[in-house]
């Protein structure tokens, strides 16, 4: 199982768009992907601009298949007008926790 943690930094309009439109759309497509297990979002108490997403796939292949999905890059790009800084992604293998401190995260361009 692979767990992916994403931090999107968005202005106020972007956070509203994320909650009302963007995340429900992403949910509707990612949940149909083979190998998908879980997705959730929550606010970051330490940074009001940050929207966190956690999702899980069976393995690297099913994650790669999601990354190759025709809508994957489009949904990332849809947030670009609202970004206050670059997004961060961290993924782990099964039973490996995400780092608590964003400074430990490595940006991975998916």
Helices and strands as residue ranges (DSSP letters): E 2-10, H 12-17, I 18-22, H 23-30, E 36-43, E 50-57, H 60-67, H 72-78, G 80-82, E 83-92, G 102-104
